[in-house]
Amino acid sequence: MFQPLSSAVVAQARCHDLARQQAEHLRQTAIDDACHDACDLWREADAALHHSLLSLQAQAERSARRWQARLARHRQTRATNATPNH
């Protein structure tokens, strides 16, 4: 009824098992590498966005200071040129 497996069949089964294990290991390594690369990409994108936001914030602060200085000069000029209406 049940015949013992030949040594060639057993060797082939072991070879297939080793191939499956190696394939699983290679898949996992590829996934880890892809995730690592993707994480690096997102870290770099986040750093670029953060730098951009800081740059925009600095630009807005400089612009606000320039407008304040311009407004102060305008007020001073108007105060100097104002004539009393008596």
Steps between C-alpha positions, in 0.01 A plus 500: 500500500745771610846477350800672662630803313815458302810691602478706181145612585606587857801695370282687253250585775784634717628702206152649448470582871838675495399691185174610665688614811753690291222658291320608819823646635564688174141632494530619858835664427353673192202621705729628777720679245198653327356614833836643600524690171142622533565612857810686382296664227232613747762623749665704226165636382408592857834675551454692174147601601618607845781704345255655254258591778779655705611694194143621439466596866826695489389667176165597656676637809736710284206625297309596816803688634538688170131596501524615863805712418326643192188580702709666771678714235165589343354604836810701581489676163128578541558630855788722381306634201175552689397859544279616786148595391441805722 
